[in-house]
Amino acid sequence: MTPRSIAVFVSPHGFGHAARAAAVMQALHARYGTRFQLFGLTPAWFFDESVPGTFDRHEVETDVGFRQRSSLDVDLHATVEALDAFLPFDDALLDRLTDVVTRAGCQAVLCDVSPLGIAVAERAGLPSVLVENFLWPWLYEPLVAEAPGLGAAARALSAWYRRATLHVQATPACDPVAGAVTVPPVSRPPRRDRRTVRRALGVPEGAPMVVVTMGGIPQDLPFLDRLAAHAPVHFVVTGAPETASSGTLRLFGPSAPLYMPDFVGAADAVVAKLGYGTAAEVWAAGCRFAWVARPGFREAGPLGDWVEASLPGFRLTQDDFLGGAWLDRLPELLTLAPIGGRREGGAPAVAERIRGLLG
């Protein structure tokens, strides 16, 4: 059966989950012309850049994850408060979302970590597809001693995750689950070639270009005023205080509509917060990568180990990143041999699994 209409529930925690879901949506639409009912809080422009004209968006909190003060700083107290408000799911909300999904003729529900989608799928009598490289209970586990309220939330979420019809783990999976389907890293393909992207940015073809990004969660970047001193390197910075261009700097504010795979594909190196979406897109491009991990964030261990084994680059401490000491290592980063070539990734495999699930 061709997947003509799919409901998609996406965690709003950063842009990594949205990027992975968008990659699967791209694969489904390219192969089968699938349209989507999209549920979440990720800005509409993010999906407009990936799958324009293919979805109806419904603004609803589909997941909590963590509440964060900044891209690198988690607020556990606020996280527990949010989870207490989110769980258990409200029956009236489930009825309303189930009605939307049913009226739209959805044939399945795709959930990137969102447990709410699994509950809606069950109520609508539809198969649910859970896609993840980690689940929240696994991340909460070492933090329960510091924030006991995470324990009850973890148990409730685990019960919902076990009810997914199909469980897909995207490489690298932090906590492998028996019976889950494993696919290669899931990422979006670029839309434009390197030369076209650089021309649009005003970056000369032969100049070194470095992308700096912290994903979808704001973070102060104290080193911005030091970047101009590193010409002829051109810097493309996302999540900057405002969108501006001057000399070798291209700054994009938090709400600027961006398609990151184009930037990554045109770059000589990426410097970023370690997160799945960025790591998967850098892997697909075979680019050099220097990364900083969130302190105490459990995903950083297995994801960082995989990045270290799979990509040319190195880890940065939080102090070295925010303080700008990483700039002294730019020559080292830019002289590492890139992998080269383009890798397709796991999105087509997920699309095929969804088609197979429909019979």
DRENDO-1510 file (C-alpha; in Angstrom, 1 decimal, always signed):
<recs>
REC; n; res; u; v; w
REC; 1; MET; +0.0; +0.0; +0.0 .
REC; 2; THR; +1.4; +3.5; -0.9 .
REC; 3; PRO; +1.7; +5.8; +2.1 .
REC; 4; ARG; -0.5; +8.7; +0.8 .
REC; 5; SER; -1.0; +10.4; +4.1 .
REC; 6; ILE; +1.1; +10.2; +7.3 .
REC; 7; ALA; +0.9; +12.0; +10.7 .
REC; 8; VAL; +4.2; +13.2; +12.0 .
REC; 9; PHE; +4.8; +14.0; +15.7 .
REC; 10; VAL; +8.2; +15.7; +16.4 .
REC; 11; SER; +9.9; +16.5; +19.6 .
REC; 12; PRO; +10.5; +20.2; +19.9 .
REC; 13; HIS; +13.8; +19.8; +21.8 .
REC; 14; GLY; +16.2; +21.5; +19.4 .
REC; 15; PHE; +16.2; +21.1; +15.7 .
REC; 16; GLY; +17.9; +17.6; +15.5 .
REC; 17; HIS; +14.6; +15.7; +15.8 .
REC; 18; ALA; +12.9; +17.9; +13.3 .
REC; 19; ALA; +15.8; +17.5; +10.8 .
REC; 20; ARG; +15.6; +13.7; +11.1 .
REC; 21; ALA; +11.8; +13.7; +10.7 .
REC; 22; ALA; +12.1; +16.0; +7.8 .
REC; 23; ALA; +14.6; +13.7; +6.1 .
REC; 24; VAL; +12.1; +10.8; +6.4 .
REC; 25; MET; +9.3; +13.1; +5.1 .
REC; 26; GLN; +11.5; +14.0; +2.1 .
REC; 27; ALA; +12.1; +10.4; +1.3 .
REC; 28; LEU; +8.4; +9.5; +1.6 .
REC; 29; HIS; +7.3; +12.4; -0.5 .
REC; 30; ALA; +9.9; +11.8; -3.2 .
REC; 31; ARG; +9.0; +8.1; -3.5 .
REC; 32; TYR; +5.3; +8.1; -3.0 .
REC; 33; GLY; +4.0; +11.7; -3.1 .
REC; 34; THR; +3.1; +11.4; +0.6 .
REC; 35; ARG; +1.5; +14.3; +2.4 .
REC; 36; PHE; +1.7; +15.0; +6.1 .
REC; 37; GLN; -0.2; +16.2; +9.1 .
REC; 38; LEU; +2.6; +17.7; +11.2 .
REC; 39; PHE; +2.3; +18.1; +14.9 .
REC; 40; GLY; +4.8; +20.0; +17.1 .
REC; 41; LEU; +6.3; +23.3; +18.1 .
REC; 42; THR; +9.2; +23.5; +15.6 .
REC; 43; PRO; +8.8; +26.6; +13.5 .
REC; 44; ALA; +7.0; +26.1; +10.2 .
REC; 45; TRP; +9.9; +27.6; +8.2 .
REC; 46; PHE; +12.1; +24.6; +9.2 .
REC; 47; PHE; +9.8; +22.2; +7.4 .
REC; 48; ASP; +9.1; +24.7; +4.6 .
REC; 49; GLU; +12.8; +24.5; +3.8 .
REC; 50; SER; +12.7; +20.7; +3.6 .
REC; 51; VAL; +9.3; +19.6; +2.4 .
REC; 52; PRO; +7.5; +22.8; +1.2 .
REC; 53; GLY; +3.8; +22.5; +0.3 .
REC; 54; THR; +3.5; +18.9; +1.6 .
REC; 55; PHE; +2.1; +19.4; +5.2 .
REC; 56; ASP; -0.6; +20.9; +7.4 .
REC; 57; ARG; +0.9; +22.0; +10.6 .
REC; 58; HIS; -0.8; +21.7; +14.0 .
REC; 59; GLU; +0.9; +23.6; +16.9 .
REC; 60; VAL; +0.9; +21.4; +20.0 .
REC; 61; GLU; +3.5; +20.3; +22.5 .
REC; 62; THR; +4.3; +16.7; +21.6 .
REC; 63; ASP; +7.2; +16.1; +23.9 .
REC; 64; VAL; +9.2; +17.7; +26.7 .
REC; 65; GLY; +12.7; +16.3; +26.6 .
REC; 66; PHE; +14.6; +18.9; +28.6 .
REC; 67; ARG; +14.0; +22.5; +29.4 .
REC; 68; GLN; +17.2; +24.4; +28.8 .
REC; 69; ARG; +18.6; +27.8; +29.9 .
REC; 70; SER; +20.9; +27.7; +26.9 .
REC; 71; SER; +22.1; +25.2; +24.3 .
REC; 72; LEU; +24.6; +23.9; +26.8 .
REC; 73; ASP; +22.8; +24.3; +30.1 .
REC; 74; VAL; +19.8; +22.1; +31.3 .
REC; 75; ASP; +17.2; +23.2; +33.8 .
REC; 76; LEU; +16.2; +20.1; +35.7 .
REC; 77; HIS; +13.7; +21.7; +37.9 .
REC; 78; ALA; +11.8; +23.3; +35.0 .
REC; 79; THR; +12.1; +19.9; +33.2 .
REC; 80; VAL; +10.3; +18.1; +36.0 .
REC; 81; GLU; +7.6; +20.8; +36.2 .
REC; 82; ALA; +7.0; +20.5; +32.4 .
REC; 83; LEU; +6.8; +16.7; +32.6 .
REC; 84; ASP; +4.3; +16.8; +35.4 .
REC; 85; ALA; +2.1; +19.0; +33.2 .
REC; 86; PHE; +2.6; +16.8; +30.2 .
REC; 87; LEU; +1.9; +13.4; +31.7 .
REC; 88; PRO; -0.4; +11.6; +31.8 .
REC; 89; PHE; -1.8; +12.7; +28.5 .
REC; 90; ASP; -5.0; +14.6; +28.6 .
REC; 91; ASP; -8.0; +12.6; +27.2 .
REC; 92; ALA; -9.5; +15.7; +25.5 .
REC; 93; LEU; -6.3; +16.5; +23.8 .
REC; 94; LEU; -5.9; +12.9; +22.6 .
REC; 95; ASP; -9.5; +12.9; +21.3 .
REC; 96; ARG; -8.9; +16.2; +19.4 .
REC; 97; LEU; -5.7; +15.1; +17.8 .
REC; 98; THR; -7.1; +11.7; +16.9 .
REC; 99; ASP; -10.0; +13.4; +15.1 .
REC; 100; VAL; -7.5; +15.5; +13.1 .
REC; 101; VAL; -5.5; +12.4; +12.1 .
REC; 102; THR; -8.6; +10.4; +11.2 .
REC; 103; ARG; -10.3; +13.1; +9.2 .
REC; 104; ALA; -7.1; +13.6; +7.2 .
REC; 105; GLY; -7.0; +9.9; +6.2 .
REC; 106; CYS; -3.6; +9.3; +7.8 .
REC; 107; GLN; -2.5; +5.7; +7.4 .
REC; 108; ALA; +0.3; +5.7; +10.0 .
REC; 109; VAL; +1.9; +7.9; +12.6 .
REC; 110; LEU; +5.6; +8.7; +12.5 .
REC; 111; CYS; +7.1; +9.8; +15.9 .
REC; 112; ASP; +10.6; +11.2; +16.4 .
REC; 113; VAL; +10.9; +10.5; +20.1 .
REC; 114; SER; +7.4; +12.0; +20.7 .
REC; 115; PRO; +5.4; +9.6; +22.9 .
REC; 116; LEU; +2.2; +11.6; +22.3 .
REC; 117; GLY; +2.2; +10.4; +18.7 .
REC; 118; ILE; +2.2; +6.8; +19.8 .
REC; 119; ALA; -0.9; +7.4; +22.1 .
REC; 120; VAL; -2.7; +9.2; +19.2 .
REC; 121; ALA; -1.9; +6.3; +16.8 .
REC; 122; GLU; -3.2; +3.8; +19.3 .
REC; 123; ARG; -6.5; +5.7; +19.8 .
REC; 124; ALA; -6.9; +6.1; +16.0 .
REC; 125; GLY; -6.2; +2.4; +15.4 .
REC; 126; LEU; -3.2; +3.2; +13.3 .
REC; 127; PRO; +0.4; +1.7; +13.3 .
REC; 128; SER; +3.0; +3.9; +14.9 .
REC; 129; VAL; +6.7; +4.2; +13.9 .
REC; 130; LEU; +9.1; +5.4; +16.6 .
REC; 131; VAL; +12.4; +6.7; +15.2 .
REC; 132; GLU; +15.2; +7.6; +17.7 .
REC; 133; ASN; +18.9; +7.4; +18.5 .
REC; 134; PHE; +18.1; +7.8; +22.2 .
REC; 135; LEU; +14.9; +7.7; +24.4 .
REC; 136; TRP; +14.3; +10.1; +27.2 .
REC; 137; PRO; +14.1; +7.5; +30.0 .
REC; 138; TRP; +17.7; +6.5; +29.1 .
REC; 139; LEU; +18.8; +10.1; +29.3 .
REC; 140; TYR; +16.9; +10.7; +32.6 .
REC; 141; GLU; +18.3; +7.7; +34.4 .
REC; 142; PRO; +21.6; +9.1; +35.7 .
REC; 143; LEU; +19.8; +12.4; +36.7 .
REC; 144; VAL; +17.1; +10.9; +38.9 .
REC; 145; ALA; +19.2; +11.2; +42.1 .
REC; 146; GLU; +19.5; +15.0; +41.4 .
REC; 147; ALA; +15.9; +15.4; +40.2 .
REC; 148; PRO; +13.7; +12.5; +41.6 .
REC; 149; GLY; +10.7; +13.6; +39.6 .
REC; 150; LEU; +12.4; +12.3; +36.5 .
REC; 151; GLY; +11.9; +8.8; +37.7 .
REC; 152; ALA; +8.1; +8.7; +37.4 .
REC; 153; ALA; +8.2; +10.4; +34.0 .
REC; 154; ALA; +10.8; +7.9; +32.8 .
REC; 155; ARG; +8.5; +5.0; +33.7 .
REC; 156; ALA; +5.5; +6.5; +32.0 .
REC; 157; LEU; +7.4; +7.3; +28.9 .
REC; 158; SER; +9.0; +3.8; +28.7 .
REC; 159; ALA; +5.6; +2.3; +28.8 .
REC; 160; TRP; +4.4; +4.3; +25.8 .
REC; 161; TYR; +7.6; +3.7; +23.8 .
REC; 162; ARG; +7.2; -0.1; +24.2 .
REC; 163; ARG; +3.7; +0.2; +22.5 .
REC; 164; ALA; +5.1; +1.5; +19.2 .
REC; 165; THR; +4.2; -0.8; +16.3 .
REC; 166; LEU; +7.7; -0.4; +14.7 .
REC; 167; HIS; +10.8; +0.8; +16.5 .
REC; 168; VAL; +13.6; +2.2; +14.3 .
REC; 169; GLN; +17.0; +3.1; +15.8 .
REC; 170; ALA; +19.1; +5.5; +13.7 .
REC; 171; THR; +22.9; +5.0; +13.8 .
REC; 172; PRO; +24.5; +5.7; +16.2 .
REC; 173; ALA; +21.9; +4.3; +18.7 .
REC; 174; CYS; +22.9; +5.2; +22.2 .
REC; 175; ASP; +21.0; +2.4; +23.9 .
REC; 176; PRO; +20.4; -0.5; +21.4 .
REC; 177; VAL; +17.0; -2.2; +21.9 .
REC; 178; ALA; +16.4; -5.8; +21.1 .
REC; 179; GLY; +14.0; -6.2; +18.2 .
REC; 180; ALA; +14.4; -2.6; +16.9 .
REC; 181; VAL; +15.3; -2.0; +13.2 .
REC; 182; THR; +18.7; -0.3; +12.7 .
REC; 183; VAL; +19.3; +2.1; +9.9 .
REC; 184; PRO; +22.3; +4.3; +8.8 .
REC; 185; PRO; +22.5; +7.9; +10.1 .
REC; 186; VAL; +19.4; +9.8; +9.0 .
REC; 187; SER; +20.0; +13.2; +7.4 .
REC; 188; ARG; +18.6; +15.5; +4.8 .
REC; 189; PRO; +20.3; +15.8; +1.4 .
REC; 190; PRO; +21.6; +19.2; +0.1 .
REC; 191; ARG; +19.4; +21.0; -2.3 .
REC; 192; ARG; +22.1; +23.1; -4.0 .
REC; 193; ASP; +25.7; +22.3; -4.9 .
REC; 194; ARG; +28.8; +23.8; -3.2 .
REC; 195; ARG; +29.5; +26.4; -5.8 .
REC; 196; THR; +25.9; +27.7; -5.9 .
REC; 197; VAL; +25.7; +28.0; -2.1 .
REC; 198; ARG; +29.0; +29.8; -1.8 .
REC; 199; ARG; +28.1; +32.2; -4.6 .
REC; 200; ALA; +24.8; +33.0; -2.7 .
REC; 201; LEU; +26.8; +33.6; +0.5 .
REC; 202; GLY; +29.4; +35.7; -1.2 .
REC; 203; VAL; +32.2; +33.3; -0.3 .
REC; 204; PRO; +34.9; +32.8; -2.9 .
REC; 205; GLU; +35.3; +29.3; -4.2 .
REC; 206; GLY; +38.9; +28.9; -3.0 .
REC; 207; ALA; +38.4; +30.4; +0.5 .
REC; 208; PRO; +38.2; +28.3; +3.6 .
REC; 209; MET; +34.6; +28.3; +4.9 .
REC; 210; VAL; +33.6; +27.2; +8.5 .
REC; 211; VAL; +30.1; +26.8; +9.7 .
REC; 212; VAL; +29.4; +27.5; +13.4 .
REC; 213; THR; +26.1; +26.3; +14.8 .
REC; 214; MET; +24.5; +25.4; +18.1 .
REC; 215; GLY; +21.4; +23.8; +16.7 .
REC; 216; GLY; +18.0; +25.1; +17.5 .
REC; 217; ILE; +18.5; +26.3; +21.1 .
REC; 218; PRO; +19.9; +29.8; +21.7 .
REC; 219; GLN; +23.4; +30.2; +23.1 .
REC; 220; ASP; +25.6; +33.3; +23.7 .
REC; 221; LEU; +28.7; +33.2; +21.5 .
REC; 222; PRO; +31.3; +35.4; +23.1 .
REC; 223; PHE; +33.9; +34.8; +20.4 .
REC; 224; LEU; +32.0; +36.4; +17.6 .
REC; 225; ASP; +34.0; +39.6; +17.7 .
REC; 226; ARG; +37.2; +37.5; +17.2 .
REC; 227; LEU; +36.2; +35.8; +14.0 .
REC; 228; ALA; +37.1; +38.6; +11.6 .
REC; 229; ALA; +40.7; +38.4; +12.6 .
REC; 230; HIS; +41.0; +35.0; +11.1 .
REC; 231; ALA; +40.6; +36.0; +7.4 .
REC; 232; PRO; +40.8; +34.6; +4.8 .
REC; 233; VAL; +38.6; +32.1; +6.6 .
REC; 234; HIS; +34.9; +32.8; +6.0 .
REC; 235; PHE; +32.5; +32.0; +8.9 .
REC; 236; VAL; +28.8; +31.2; +8.6 .
REC; 237; VAL; +27.3; +31.4; +12.0 .
REC; 238; THR; +23.7; +30.3; +12.8 .
REC; 239; GLY; +22.0; +31.3; +16.1 .
REC; 240; ALA; +23.7; +34.7; +16.1 .
REC; 241; PRO; +22.0; +37.6; +17.8 .
REC; 242; GLU; +20.9; +39.0; +14.5 .
REC; 243; THR; +21.2; +38.4; +10.7 .
REC; 244; ALA; +24.1; +40.4; +9.3 .
REC; 245; SER; +27.0; +40.2; +6.8 .
REC; 246; SER; +30.3; +41.9; +7.0 .
REC; 247; GLY; +33.6; +41.0; +5.4 .
REC; 248; THR; +34.3; +37.3; +6.1 .
REC; 249; LEU; +31.3; +37.0; +8.5 .
REC; 250; ARG; +27.8; +35.7; +7.6 .
REC; 251; LEU; +25.6; +35.8; +10.7 .
REC; 252; PHE; +22.1; +34.3; +10.8 .
REC; 253; GLY; +19.7; +35.1; +13.6 .
REC; 254; PRO; +17.6; +32.4; +15.5 .
REC; 255; SER; +14.6; +32.9; +13.3 .
REC; 256; ALA; +16.4; +33.0; +9.9 .
REC; 257; PRO; +15.0; +30.3; +7.6 .
REC; 258; LEU; +18.0; +28.0; +6.9 .
REC; 259; TYR; +18.6; +24.7; +5.2 .
REC; 260; MET; +21.7; +23.4; +7.0 .
REC; 261; PRO; +22.6; +20.6; +4.7 .
REC; 262; ASP; +23.4; +23.2; +2.0 .
REC; 263; PHE; +25.7; +25.1; +4.4 .
REC; 264; VAL; +27.4; +21.9; +5.6 .
REC; 265; GLY; +27.9; +20.7; +2.0 .
REC; 266; ALA; +29.6; +24.0; +1.1 .
REC; 267; ALA; +31.8; +24.1; +4.2 .
REC; 268; ASP; +35.4; +23.0; +4.7 .
REC; 269; ALA; +34.7; +22.4; +8.4 .
REC; 270; VAL; +31.8; +22.6; +10.9 .
REC; 271; VAL; +32.2; +23.7; +14.6 .
REC; 272; ALA; +29.1; +22.9; +16.6 .
REC; 273; LYS; +27.3; +21.7; +19.7 .
REC; 274; LEU; +27.3; +17.9; +19.5 .
REC; 275; GLY; +23.8; +16.8; +18.5 .
REC; 276; TYR; +22.4; +14.1; +16.3 .
REC; 277; GLY; +21.1; +16.3; +13.5 .
REC; 278; THR; +24.3; +18.1; +13.0 .
REC; 279; ALA; +26.5; +15.0; +13.4 .
REC; 280; ALA; +24.4; +13.1; +10.8 .
REC; 281; GLU; +24.5; +15.9; +8.3 .
REC; 282; VAL; +28.3; +16.3; +8.7 .
REC; 283; TRP; +28.7; +12.6; +8.3 .
REC; 284; ALA; +26.6; +12.6; +5.1 .
REC; 285; ALA; +28.8; +15.3; +3.7 .
REC; 286; GLY; +32.1; +13.8; +4.9 .
REC; 287; CYS; +33.1; +17.1; +6.4 .
REC; 288; ARG; +35.7; +18.0; +9.1 .
REC; 289; PHE; +34.0; +18.5; +12.5 .
REC; 290; ALA; +35.0; +20.0; +15.8 .
REC; 291; TRP; +32.4; +19.7; +18.5 .
REC; 292; VAL; +31.5; +20.6; +22.1 .
REC; 293; ALA; +29.2; +18.4; +24.2 .
REC; 294; ARG; +26.7; +19.5; +26.8 .
REC; 295; PRO; +28.1; +18.7; +30.3 .
REC; 296; GLY; +26.4; +15.8; +32.0 .
REC; 297; PHE; +24.4; +14.9; +28.9 .
REC; 298; ARG; +24.4; +11.1; +28.5 .
REC; 299; GLU; +24.1; +11.1; +24.7 .
REC; 300; ALA; +27.5; +12.9; +24.5 .
REC; 301; GLY; +29.4; +9.6; +25.3 .
REC; 302; PRO; +28.2; +7.2; +22.5 .
REC; 303; LEU; +27.5; +10.0; +20.0 .
REC; 304; GLY; +30.9; +11.6; +20.6 .
REC; 305; ASP; +32.7; +8.2; +20.3 .
REC; 306; TRP; +30.9; +7.5; +17.0 .
REC; 307; VAL; +31.8; +10.9; +15.6 .
REC; 308; GLU; +35.4; +10.5; +16.7 .
REC; 309; ALA; +35.6; +7.2; +14.9 .
REC; 310; SER; +33.7; +8.3; +11.8 .
REC; 311; LEU; +34.8; +11.9; +11.0 .
REC; 312; PRO; +38.0; +13.9; +10.8 .
REC; 313; GLY; +38.1; +16.4; +13.7 .
REC; 314; PHE; +38.3; +16.7; +17.5 .
REC; 315; ARG; +36.4; +17.4; +20.7 .
REC; 316; LEU; +36.3; +20.8; +22.4 .
REC; 317; THR; +35.7; +21.6; +26.0 .
REC; 318; GLN; +33.0; +24.0; +26.8 .
REC; 319; ASP; +35.5; +26.6; +28.0 .
REC; 320; ASP; +37.6; +26.3; +24.9 .
REC; 321; PHE; +34.6; +26.7; +22.7 .
REC; 322; LEU; +32.9; +29.6; +24.4 .
REC; 323; GLY; +36.2; +31.3; +25.2 .
REC; 324; GLY; +37.3; +31.1; +21.5 .
REC; 325; ALA; +40.4; +29.0; +22.1 .
REC; 326; TRP; +39.2; +26.7; +19.3 .
REC; 327; LEU; +40.1; +29.4; +16.9 .
REC; 328; ASP; +43.8; +28.7; +17.6 .
REC; 329; ARG; +43.2; +25.1; +16.3 .
REC; 330; LEU; +41.6; +26.2; +13.1 .
REC; 331; PRO; +44.7; +25.5; +11.0 .
REC; 332; GLU; +44.8; +22.0; +12.5 .
REC; 333; LEU; +41.1; +21.4; +11.7 .
REC; 334; LEU; +41.4; +22.6; +8.1 .
REC; 335; THR; +44.4; +20.5; +7.3 .
REC; 336; LEU; +42.8; +17.2; +8.3 .
REC; 337; ALA; +41.9; +15.1; +5.3 .
REC; 338; PRO; +38.1; +15.2; +4.6 .
REC; 339; ILE; +36.3; +11.9; +3.9 .
REC; 340; GLY; +34.9; +13.3; +0.6 .
REC; 341; GLY; +32.0; +12.0; -1.4 .
REC; 342; ARG; +28.3; +12.0; -0.4 .
REC; 343; ARG; +26.5; +9.3; +1.7 .
REC; 344; GLU; +22.8; +8.7; +1.3 .
REC; 345; GLY; +22.0; +7.8; +4.9 .
REC; 346; GLY; +19.0; +5.9; +6.4 .
REC; 347; ALA; +16.0; +8.1; +5.5 .
REC; 348; PRO; +15.0; +5.9; +2.4 .
REC; 349; ALA; +15.3; +2.8; +4.5 .
REC; 350; VAL; +12.8; +4.3; +7.0 .
REC; 351; ALA; +10.4; +5.2; +4.2 .
REC; 352; GLU; +10.6; +1.7; +2.9 .
REC; 353; ARG; +9.9; +0.2; +6.3 .
REC; 354; ILE; +6.8; +2.5; +6.6 .
REC; 355; ARG; +5.5; +1.3; +3.3 .
REC; 356; GLY; +6.1; -2.3; +4.3 .
REC; 357; LEU; +4.2; -1.7; +7.6 .
REC; 358; LEU; +1.2; -0.7; +5.5 .
REC; 359; GLY; +1.2; -4.1; +3.7 .
</recs>
